[in-house]
Amino acid sequence: DKPLLNPQLEAHDTDVRVTHLATEKVIRVECKLAQNAGYRFLKKGESRVRVKCMRSRTLGVEVIKKLAPKWKVSEKLLLAHKDSYRVRDFDVVVTCLGNAFYRTNKQANRFEWKPSDSEENFLREIGGGDDLKTFAFEWMCAAKANDLAVLSKNKTNCSRRNCSSKSNCGFIPNYPIVEFESASKKPSHPWVHLEDIENLMLSFVQKRAG
């Protein structure tokens, strides 16, 4: 369901709330679009899609001073990530591919669906048929926020120049990447296709039971 909330700055709004009825475990889902023209084909045969995953409103200086002690982070660290999500803001992010194949038509001042021949071929390889545009928006995948965030366990580095904790800041990159394996054409860990999301959701329940 979609909870009807009027969140304050301390509490992030929830796009979709999933409740496991047997345990009453609540899983918060964030819905994000791919970045415009965010598809890339790599020379080694893999494909990548960048997901736009950031706050719609950046945090101002006064708000940062207020929130930093509540969130138990330094003002400097929060300032460096003023438009980024924390790993605590949601549990799972879901995205579709559609926007990755839009380009800017500067003359018409608008975005247009305009995949290249190779991009159309990619969409067919992952299951698209005659209506590739509809397919691209209906094809979805999901990942745990905990697996996307810059945490020591994920062995990733923060790209923010002023980040004071490059390997463990706890923020989610503004543009996490969905990688597709060259052989299977399936999304690589930590992303899973929407048809496999049940196991991803159940992992939250199993963690609580454990």
Accessible surface in RSA format (square Angstrom, percent):
REM  Atomic radii and reference values for relative SASA: ProtOr
REM  Chains: A
REM  Algorithm: Lee & Richards
REM  Probe-radius: 1.40
REM  Slices: 20
REM RES _ NUM      All-atoms   Total-Side   Main-Chain    Non-polar    All polar
REM                ABS   REL    ABS   REL    ABS   REL    ABS   REL    ABS   REL
RES ASP A   1   105.37  73.8  62.40  62.1  42.97 101.6  57.74 135.9  47.62  47.5
RES LYS A   2   101.02  49.3  82.68  50.7  18.34  43.7  76.81  69.1  24.22  25.8
RES PRO A   3     6.69   4.9   2.93   2.7   3.76  13.7   5.50   4.5   1.20   7.4
RES LEU A   4   173.66  96.7 141.01 100.9  32.64  82.1 145.04 101.9  28.62  77.0
RES LEU A   5   106.84  59.5  75.06  53.7  31.78  79.9  80.16  56.3  26.67  71.8
RES ASN A   6   130.47  90.0 110.27 106.6  20.20  48.6  34.57  83.2  95.89  92.7
RES PRO A   7    52.40  38.2  27.23  24.8  25.17  91.5  34.53  28.5  17.88 111.1
RES GLN A   8   120.63  67.5 111.77  81.7   8.87  21.1  47.33 100.7  73.31  55.6
RES LEU A   9    82.28  45.8  67.51  48.3  14.77  37.1  72.20  50.7  10.08  27.1
RES GLU A  10    59.12  33.9  45.67  34.6  13.44  32.0  33.11  64.0  26.01  21.2
RES ALA A  11    56.17  51.6  48.40  74.7   7.77  17.7  53.35  75.1   2.82   7.5
RES HIS A  12    48.72  26.6  24.22  16.8  24.50  62.7  24.00  24.7  24.72  28.8
RES ASP A  13    54.29  38.0  51.14  50.9   3.14   7.4  18.45  43.4  35.84  35.7
RES THR A  14    12.79   9.1  10.27  10.4   2.52   6.0   3.87   5.2   8.92  13.5
RES ASP A  15    44.16  30.9  37.56  37.4   6.61  15.6   9.05  21.3  35.11  35.0
RES VAL A  16    56.10  36.9  56.10  50.8   0.00   0.0  56.10  48.7   0.00   0.0
RES ARG A  17    80.34  33.7  78.06  39.8   2.28   5.4  11.83  16.2  68.51  41.5
RES VAL A  18    51.87  34.1  49.01  44.4   2.85   6.9  51.87  45.1   0.00   0.0
RES THR A  19    58.03  41.3  38.61  39.1  19.42  46.3  27.37  36.8  30.66  46.3
RES HIS A  20    51.99  28.4  47.02  32.7   4.97  12.7  35.34  36.4  16.65  19.4
RES LEU A  21   155.47  86.6 135.97  97.3  19.49  49.0 136.97  96.2  18.50  49.8
RES ALA A  22    93.18  85.7  48.08  74.2  45.10 102.6  60.39  85.0  32.79  86.9
RES THR A  23    45.71  32.5  33.01  33.5  12.69  30.3  39.89  53.6   5.82   8.8
RES GLU A  24   132.26  75.9 121.20  91.7  11.05  26.3  34.51  66.7  97.75  79.8
RES LYS A  25    58.04  28.3  57.34  35.2   0.70   1.7   7.12   6.4  50.92  54.2
RES VAL A  26    63.04  41.5  51.72  46.8  11.32  27.3  51.72  44.9  11.32  30.7
RES ILE A  27     2.02   1.1   2.02   1.5   0.00   0.0   2.02   1.5   0.00   0.0
RES ARG A  28    75.32  31.6  75.32  38.4   0.00   0.0  28.59  39.1  46.73  28.3
RES VAL A  29     8.55   5.6   7.54   6.8   1.01   2.4   7.73   6.7   0.82   2.2
RES GLU A  30     7.04   4.0   7.04   5.3   0.00   0.0   0.00   0.0   7.04   5.7
RES CYS A  31    64.83  49.0  50.76  56.6  14.07  33.1  29.40  74.5  35.43  38.2
RES LYS A  32    40.23  19.6  32.73  20.1   7.50  17.8  11.85  10.7  28.38  30.2
RES LEU A  33    93.58  52.1  90.17  64.5   3.41   8.6  90.17  63.3   3.41   9.2
RES ALA A  34     2.18   2.0   0.05   0.1   2.13   4.8   0.05   0.1   2.13   5.6
RES GLN A  35    48.31  27.0  47.84  35.0   0.47   1.1   8.88  18.9  39.42  29.9
RES ASN A  36    53.30  36.8  42.19  40.8  11.11  26.7  12.73  30.6  40.57  39.2
RES ALA A  37    30.89  28.4  28.47  43.9   2.42   5.5  28.49  40.1   2.40   6.4
RES GLY A  38     1.82   2.2   0.00   N/A   1.82   2.2   1.46   4.0   0.35   0.8
RES TYR A  39    10.68   5.0   7.31   4.2   3.37   8.8   4.18   3.1   6.51   8.0
RES ARG A  40   130.14  54.6 128.42  65.5   1.72   4.1  50.62  69.2  79.52  48.2
RES PHE A  41   124.74  62.4  96.72  59.9  28.01  72.9  96.72  58.6  28.01  80.2
RES LEU A  42    40.38  22.5  38.22  27.3   2.16   5.4  40.38  28.4   0.00   0.0
RES LYS A  43   215.41 105.1 178.88 109.8  36.53  87.0 127.00 114.3  88.41  94.2
RES LYS A  44   143.99  70.2 110.61  67.9  33.38  79.5  77.07  69.4  66.92  71.3
RES GLY A  45    18.33  22.6   0.00   N/A  18.33  22.6  17.17  47.1   1.16   2.6
RES GLU A  46    41.01  23.5  40.86  30.9   0.15   0.3   2.75   5.3  38.25  31.2
RES SER A  47     2.82   2.4   2.13   2.8   0.69   1.6   0.64   1.4   2.18   3.1
RES ARG A  48    76.28  32.0  76.28  38.9   0.00   0.0   7.87  10.8  68.41  41.5
RES VAL A  49     0.37   0.2   0.37   0.3   0.00   0.0   0.37   0.3   0.00   0.0
RES ARG A  50    81.23  34.1  81.23  41.4   0.00   0.0  19.92  27.2  61.31  37.2
RES VAL A  51     0.00   0.0   0.00   0.0   0.00   0.0   0.00   0.0   0.00   0.0
RES LYS A  52   105.10  51.3 102.45  62.9   2.65   6.3  45.26  40.7  59.84  63.7
RES CYS A  53     0.09   0.1   0.09   0.1   0.00   0.0   0.00   0.0   0.09   0.1
RES MET A  54    34.47  17.9  29.44  19.5   5.03  12.0   9.35   7.9  25.12  33.3
RES ARG A  55    36.16  15.2  28.21  14.4   7.94  18.9   6.02   8.2  30.13  18.3
RES SER A  56   115.37  97.5  72.17  96.3  43.21  99.5  56.53 120.4  58.85  82.4
RES ARG A  57   191.88  80.6 182.69  93.1   9.19  21.9  74.13 101.3 117.75  71.4
RES THR A  58    82.33  58.6  61.38  62.2  20.95  49.9  31.11  41.8  51.22  77.4
RES LEU A  59    11.44   6.4   7.56   5.4   3.88   9.8   8.67   6.1   2.77   7.5
RES GLY A  60    38.42  47.4   0.00   N/A  38.42  47.4  34.46  94.6   3.96   8.9
RES VAL A  61    92.03  60.6  86.71  78.5   5.32  12.8  87.04  75.6   4.99  13.5
RES GLU A  62   127.07  73.0 119.33  90.3   7.73  18.4  64.78 125.3  62.28  50.9
RES VAL A  63    39.88  26.2  38.35  34.7   1.53   3.7  39.76  34.5   0.12   0.3
RES ILE A  64     4.62   2.6   4.62   3.4   0.00   0.0   4.62   3.3   0.00   0.0
RES LYS A  65   102.73  50.1  92.27  56.6  10.46  24.9  47.36  42.6  55.37  59.0
RES LYS A  66   105.05  51.2  94.31  57.9  10.74  25.6  58.97  53.1  46.08  49.1
RES LEU A  67     0.00   0.0   0.00   0.0   0.00   0.0   0.00   0.0   0.00   0.0
RES ALA A  68     1.89   1.7   1.89   2.9   0.00   0.0   1.89   2.7   0.00   0.0
RES PRO A  69    92.30  67.3  67.70  61.7  24.60  89.4  77.93  64.3  14.37  89.3
RES LYS A  70   113.39  55.3  84.25  51.7  29.14  69.4  69.87  62.9  43.53  46.4
RES TRP A  71    19.01   7.6  11.80   5.7   7.21  16.9  11.12   5.9   7.89  12.8
RES LYS A  72   181.28  88.4 147.08  90.2  34.21  81.4  99.25  89.3  82.03  87.4
RES VAL A  73    38.43  25.3  23.01  20.8  15.42  37.2  32.00  27.8   6.44  17.5
RES SER A  74    61.13  51.7  45.63  60.9  15.49  35.7  50.69 108.0  10.43  14.6
RES GLU A  75    84.19  48.3  79.79  60.4   4.40  10.5  28.28  54.7  55.91  45.6
RES LYS A  76   136.98  66.8 128.52  78.9   8.46  20.1  79.43  71.5  57.55  61.3
RES LEU A  77    18.38  10.2  18.38  13.1   0.00   0.0  18.38  12.9   0.00   0.0
RES LEU A  78     0.70   0.4   0.70   0.5   0.00   0.0   0.70   0.5   0.00   0.0
RES LEU A  79    86.21  48.0  81.91  58.6   4.30  10.8  81.91  57.5   4.30  11.6
RES ALA A  80    12.70  11.7   1.22   1.9  11.47  26.1   9.12  12.8   3.57   9.5
RES HIS A  81     3.14   1.7   2.99   2.1   0.16   0.4   2.99   3.1   0.16   0.2
RES LYS A  82    88.43  43.1  88.43  54.3   0.00   0.0  36.49  32.8  51.94  55.3
RES ASP A  83    27.53  19.3  27.53  27.4   0.00   0.0   3.42   8.1  24.11  24.0
RES SER A  84     3.14   2.6   2.34   3.1   0.79   1.8   0.10   0.2   3.04   4.3
RES TYR A  85     7.47   3.5   7.47   4.2   0.00   0.0   0.82   0.6   6.65   8.2
RES ARG A  86    31.44  13.2  31.44  16.0   0.00   0.0  12.02  16.4  19.42  11.8
RES VAL A  87    35.12  23.1  29.21  26.4   5.91  14.2  29.21  25.4   5.91  16.0
RES ARG A  88   157.78  66.2 146.66  74.8  11.12  26.5  48.14  65.8 109.64  66.4
RES ASP A  89     5.21   3.7   1.85   1.8   3.36   8.0   1.47   3.5   3.74   3.7
RES PHE A  90     3.38   1.7   2.39   1.5   0.99   2.6   2.39   1.4   0.99   2.8
RES ASP A  91    26.58  18.6  22.39  22.3   4.18   9.9   3.57   8.4  23.00  22.9
RES VAL A  92     0.00   0.0   0.00   0.0   0.00   0.0   0.00   0.0   0.00   0.0
RES VAL A  93     0.10   0.1   0.10   0.1   0.00   0.0   0.10   0.1   0.00   0.0
RES VAL A  94    17.97  11.8  16.75  15.2   1.21   2.9  16.75  14.6   1.21   3.3
RES THR A  95     2.67   1.9   0.23   0.2   2.44   5.8   2.67   3.6   0.00   0.0
RES CYS A  96    11.78   8.9  10.24  11.4   1.55   3.6   1.35   3.4  10.43  11.2
RES LEU A  97     0.28   0.2   0.28   0.2   0.00   0.0   0.28   0.2   0.00   0.0
RES GLY A  98     0.00   0.0   0.00   N/A   0.00   0.0   0.00   0.0   0.00   0.0
RES ASN A  99    29.06  20.0  29.06  28.1   0.00   0.0   0.32   0.8  28.74  27.8
RES ALA A 100     0.12   0.1   0.00   0.0   0.12   0.3   0.00   0.0   0.12   0.3
RES PHE A 101     0.00   0.0   0.00   0.0   0.00   0.0   0.00   0.0   0.00   0.0
RES TYR A 102    35.48  16.6  35.42  20.2   0.05   0.1  22.05  16.6  13.43  16.6
RES ARG A 103    75.83  31.8  74.57  38.0   1.26   3.0  38.64  52.8  37.19  22.5
RES THR A 104    78.90  56.1  53.69  54.4  25.20  60.1  37.09  49.8  41.81  63.2
RES ASN A 105    45.53  31.4  37.92  36.6   7.61  18.3  12.02  28.9  33.50  32.4
RES LYS A 106   182.64  89.1 157.05  96.4  25.59  60.9 103.43  93.1  79.22  84.4
RES GLN A 107   184.40 103.1 145.11 106.0  39.29  93.6  56.62 120.5 127.78  96.9
RES ALA A 108    47.46  43.6  19.08  29.4  28.38  64.5  29.37  41.4  18.09  47.9
RES ASN A 109   134.15  92.5 114.81 110.9  19.35  46.6  23.64  56.9 110.52 106.8
RES ARG A 110   144.92  60.8 134.19  68.4  10.73  25.6  49.63  67.8  95.29  57.7
RES PHE A 111   110.94  55.5  92.46  57.3  18.48  48.1  92.46  56.1  18.48  52.9
RES GLU A 112    41.01  23.5  37.58  28.4   3.43   8.2  21.17  40.9  19.85  16.2
RES TRP A 113    60.22  24.2  38.90  18.8  21.32  50.1  25.60  13.7  34.62  56.2
RES LYS A 114   134.60  65.7 127.50  78.2   7.10  16.9  76.10  68.5  58.49  62.3
RES PRO A 115    19.53  14.2   4.89   4.5  14.64  53.2   4.89   4.0  14.64  91.0
RES SER A 116    51.54  43.6  39.89  53.2  11.65  26.8  48.27 102.8   3.28   4.6
RES ASP A 117   125.11  87.6 115.23 114.7   9.87  23.4  38.32  90.2  86.78  86.6
RES SER A 118    70.89  59.9  60.34  80.5  10.55  24.3  48.61 103.5  22.29  31.2
RES GLU A 119     8.09   4.6   8.09   6.1   0.00   0.0   1.60   3.1   6.49   5.3
RES GLU A 120    51.11  29.3  51.11  38.7   0.00   0.0   1.15   2.2  49.96  40.8
RES ASN A 121    78.08  53.8  78.06  75.4   0.03   0.1  14.68  35.3  63.40  61.3
RES PHE A 122     4.49   2.2   3.86   2.4   0.63   1.6   4.45   2.7   0.04   0.1
RES LEU A 123     0.00   0.0   0.00   0.0   0.00   0.0   0.00   0.0   0.00   0.0
RES ARG A 124   127.60  53.6 113.07  57.6  14.54  34.6  44.13  60.3  83.47  50.6
RES GLU A 125    85.71  49.2  54.96  41.6  30.75  73.2  28.74  55.6  56.97  46.5
RES ILE A 126    23.96  13.6   1.94   1.4  22.02  53.1   8.76   6.3  15.20  41.3
RES GLY A 127    56.46  69.6   0.00   N/A  56.46  69.6  31.20  85.6  25.26  56.6
RES GLY A 128    11.83  14.6   0.00   N/A  11.83  14.6   0.00   0.0  11.83  26.5
RES GLY A 129    45.15  55.7   0.00   N/A  45.15  55.7  37.27 102.3   7.88  17.6
RES ASP A 130   158.73 111.2 121.22 120.7  37.50  88.7  42.50 100.0 116.22 115.9
RES ASP A 131    85.52  59.9  73.79  73.4  11.73  27.7  39.49  92.9  46.03  45.9
RES LEU A 132    13.22   7.4  10.22   7.3   3.00   7.5  10.22   7.2   3.00   8.1
RES LYS A 133    93.45  45.6  91.72  56.3   1.73   4.1  45.46  40.9  47.99  51.1
RES THR A 134    60.68  43.2  55.34  56.1   5.34  12.7  40.12  53.9  20.56  31.1
RES PHE A 135    38.44  19.2  35.44  21.9   3.00   7.8  38.08  23.1   0.36   1.0
RES ALA A 136     0.00   0.0   0.00   0.0   0.00   0.0   0.00   0.0   0.00   0.0
RES PHE A 137    64.86  32.4  59.63  36.9   5.22  13.6  59.63  36.2   5.22  14.9
RES GLU A 138   118.19  67.9 102.78  77.8  15.42  36.7  38.36  74.2  79.84  65.2
RES TRP A 139    15.82   6.3  10.74   5.2   5.08  11.9  11.12   5.9   4.70   7.6
RES MET A 140    65.52  33.9  64.92  43.0   0.60   1.4  51.92  44.1  13.59  18.0
RES CYS A 141     0.00   0.0   0.00   0.0   0.00   0.0   0.00   0.0   0.00   0.0
RES ALA A 142     0.00   0.0   0.00   0.0   0.00   0.0   0.00   0.0   0.00   0.0
RES ALA A 143     0.00   0.0   0.00   0.0   0.00   0.0   0.00   0.0   0.00   0.0
RES LYS A 144    50.57  24.7  50.42  30.9   0.14   0.3  14.16  12.7  36.40  38.8
RES ALA A 145     0.69   0.6   0.69   1.1   0.00   0.0   0.69   1.0   0.00   0.0
RES ASN A 146    59.43  41.0  58.34  56.4   1.09   2.6  20.08  48.3  39.35  38.0
RES ASP A 147    34.92  24.5  23.13  23.0  11.79  27.9   1.10   2.6  33.82  33.7
RES LEU A 148    17.69   9.9   8.60   6.1   9.09  22.9  10.72   7.5   6.97  18.8
RES ALA A 149     0.08   0.1   0.00   0.0   0.08   0.2   0.00   0.0   0.08   0.2
RES VAL A 150     3.62   2.4   3.62   3.3   0.00   0.0   3.62   3.1   0.00   0.0
RES LEU A 151    31.88  17.8  31.88  22.8   0.00   0.0  31.88  22.4   0.00   0.0
RES SER A 152    74.87  63.3  61.27  81.8  13.60  31.3  35.95  76.6  38.92  54.5
RES LYS A 153   112.47  54.9  78.88  48.4  33.59  80.0  80.38  72.3  32.10  34.2
RES ASN A 154    34.74  24.0  13.94  13.5  20.80  50.1  10.40  25.0  24.34  23.5
RES LYS A 155   190.57  93.0 152.87  93.8  37.70  89.8 107.22  96.5  83.35  88.8
RES THR A 156    60.90  43.3  54.02  54.8   6.88  16.4  59.57  80.0   1.33   2.0
RES ASN A 157   118.22  81.5  93.82  90.7  24.40  58.8  22.88  55.1  95.35  92.2
RES CYS A 158    13.00   9.8   6.31   7.0   6.69  15.7   1.44   3.6  11.56  12.5
RES SER A 159   109.19  92.3  73.93  98.7  35.26  81.2  53.82 114.6  55.36  77.6
RES ARG A 160    62.25  26.1  61.31  31.3   0.94   2.2  27.58  37.7  34.66  21.0
RES ARG A 161   212.98  89.4 186.47  95.1  26.51  63.1  82.19 112.3 130.79  79.3
RES ASN A 162    91.60  63.2  83.06  80.3   8.53  20.5  19.20  46.2  72.40  70.0
RES CYS A 163     9.14   6.9   0.00   0.0   9.14  21.5   0.00   0.0   9.14   9.9
RES SER A 164    72.41  61.2  31.15  41.6  41.26  95.1  32.19  68.5  40.23  56.4
RES SER A 165    36.94  31.2  29.88  39.9   7.06  16.3  21.90  46.6  15.04  21.1
RES LYS A 166    83.24  40.6  77.91  47.8   5.33  12.7  66.77  60.1  16.47  17.5
RES SER A 167    58.78  49.7  57.62  76.9   1.16   2.7  26.24  55.9  32.54  45.6
RES ASN A 168    78.24  54.0  65.86  63.6  12.37  29.8  10.02  24.1  68.22  65.9
RES CYS A 169    10.52   8.0   0.00   0.0  10.52  24.7   0.75   1.9   9.78  10.5
RES GLY A 170    13.36  16.5   0.00   N/A  13.36  16.5  11.31  31.0   2.05   4.6
RES PHE A 171     6.31   3.2   5.85   3.6   0.46   1.2   5.85   3.5   0.46   1.3
RES ILE A 172     1.07   0.6   0.03   0.0   1.04   2.5   0.32   0.2   0.75   2.0
RES PRO A 173    50.91  37.1  38.99  35.5  11.92  43.3  50.67  41.8   0.24   1.5
RES ASN A 174    20.38  14.1  14.57  14.1   5.82  14.0   7.57  18.2  12.81  12.4
RES TYR A 175    66.45  31.0  55.98  31.8  10.47  27.2  31.90  24.0  34.54  42.6
RES PRO A 176     7.57   5.5   2.03   1.9   5.54  20.1   7.57   6.3   0.00   0.0
RES ILE A 177    63.61  36.2  46.92  35.0  16.69  40.2  46.92  33.8  16.69  45.3
RES VAL A 178     0.00   0.0   0.00   0.0   0.00   0.0   0.00   0.0   0.00   0.0
RES GLU A 179    52.07  29.9  51.03  38.6   1.04   2.5  10.82  20.9  41.25  33.7
RES PHE A 180     1.52   0.8   0.69   0.4   0.83   2.2   0.99   0.6   0.52   1.5
RES GLU A 181    77.96  44.8  76.92  58.2   1.04   2.5  23.15  44.8  54.81  44.8
RES SER A 182    50.54  42.7  38.70  51.6  11.85  27.3  11.48  24.4  39.07  54.7
RES ALA A 183    99.74  91.7  64.03  98.8  35.71  81.2  74.36 104.7  25.38  67.2
RES SER A 184    53.43  45.2  26.65  35.6  26.79  61.7  37.03  78.8  16.41  23.0
RES LYS A 185    43.79  21.4  39.21  24.1   4.58  10.9  24.65  22.2  19.14  20.4
RES LYS A 186   130.72  63.8 130.22  79.9   0.50   1.2  75.36  67.8  55.36  59.0
RES PRO A 187    17.12  12.5   4.85   4.4  12.27  44.6   4.85   4.0  12.27  76.2
RES SER A 188    26.37  22.3  24.61  32.8   1.75   4.0  19.32  41.2   7.04   9.9
RES HIS A 189   154.37  84.4 124.87  86.8  29.50  75.5  89.09  91.8  65.28  76.0
RES PRO A 190    26.91  19.6  22.46  20.5   4.44  16.1  22.57  18.6   4.34  27.0
RES TRP A 191     4.62   1.9   1.53   0.7   3.08   7.2   1.32   0.7   3.30   5.4
RES VAL A 192    44.34  29.2  41.36  37.4   2.98   7.2  44.34  38.5   0.00   0.0
RES HIS A 193    45.80  25.0  44.38  30.9   1.41   3.6  37.14  38.3   8.66  10.1
RES LEU A 194    67.35  37.5  63.00  45.1   4.36  11.0  63.01  44.2   4.35  11.7
RES GLU A 195   133.76  76.8  94.51  71.5  39.25  93.5  40.54  78.4  93.22  76.1
RES ASP A 196    67.27  47.1  62.55  62.3   4.72  11.2  15.31  36.0  51.96  51.8
RES ILE A 197    32.36  18.4  32.36  24.1   0.00   0.0  32.36  23.3   0.00   0.0
RES GLU A 198   120.79  69.3 117.30  88.7   3.49   8.3  41.96  81.2  78.83  64.4
RES ASN A 199   112.65  77.7 104.06 100.6   8.59  20.7  27.93  67.2  84.72  81.9
RES LEU A 200    16.48   9.2   8.64   6.2   7.84  19.7  15.46  10.9   1.02   2.7
RES MET A 201    25.58  13.2  25.46  16.8   0.13   0.3  25.58  21.7   0.01   0.0
RES LEU A 202    55.11  30.7  55.07  39.4   0.05   0.1  55.11  38.7   0.00   0.0
RES SER A 203    29.11  24.6  23.67  31.6   5.43  12.5  24.25  51.6   4.86   6.8
RES PHE A 204    30.52  15.3  27.63  17.1   2.89   7.5  28.96  17.6   1.56   4.5
RES VAL A 205    13.57   8.9  13.24  12.0   0.32   0.8  13.24  11.5   0.32   0.9
RES GLN A 206   118.08  66.0 108.20  79.1   9.87  23.5  43.92  93.5  74.16  56.2
RES LYS A 207   165.47  80.7 142.44  87.4  23.02  54.8 103.47  93.1  62.00  66.0
RES ARG A 208   141.51  59.4 110.40  56.3  31.11  74.1  42.15  57.6  99.36  60.2
RES ALA A 209    87.03  80.0  44.93  69.3  42.10  95.8  56.87  80.1  30.17  79.9
RES GLY A 210    98.34 121.3   0.00   N/A  98.34 121.3  51.24 140.6  47.10 105.5
END  Absolute sums over single chains surface
CHAIN  1 A    12451.5      10210.1       2241.4       6503.1       5948.4
END  Absolute sums over all chains
TOTAL         12451.5      10210.1       2241.4       6503.1       5948.4
